[in-house]
Amino acid sequence: MARPQVLQGMDTLAYIRLLKNAGKEQGQLIPYQTSLSFDPQRDSDTTQTKDGAVGTSSSLETEIEVEFVNNISKVSDDLYDALIQNEKVEIWIVNISRKNSEGKVFAWYAQGSVTEDSNDNDPDDNSTRDVTFSVDGTPQRGWLELPDNAKEELAYVFRGLGVISSPEETGNGTAWKDADRGTGSANVVKA
């Protein structure tokens, strides 16, 4: 029997979007995440009877908590707006290392509300935020395709020396590929 693959916390990321913006923008990565907790739970109780214990359970309650280094971004502002203006949000918890046969990545999807947004501003450290979401209903599991710019959001990509006038440009550079290790040349350009 094959050993189960261990999932790394580094590979699990939160994306959000204000529900009202679903028709005009894609879900966005919360930048500089340091921690992500996904906590579905169901309270249970038992009643003792003459025939033995009878169990009951309540509805599923799910809380999601994301800690991140505070930053100036649309996502950061959207989280404040969601709390202050009581806006519904969509939340995706994406594991980029778990893929299906189509190359899509595993994700939990939920809708809910921001219930808390705690901001810590210690003088000798980065400002941090701790945002808590209360999920409506039952979170759903599935597979999604990461947008083309997801790799650039997670780590910068190789760029060449050319002029960069938009975020999509690479400055005439090409990222390293193991299959193309290059060749030596007798005609080396001398400076």
Secondary structure, DSSP 8 states (H G I E B T S, - for coil): --------GGGEEEEEEEGGGTTT---EE-TTEEEEEEEEE--EEEEEETTEEEEEE---EEEEEEEEE---SHHHHHHHHHHHTT--EEEEEEEEEEE-TTS-EEEEEEEEEEEEEEEE--TTS--EEEEEEEEEEEEEEEEE---TTHHHHHS-----SS---STT--TT----BTTB-----SS----
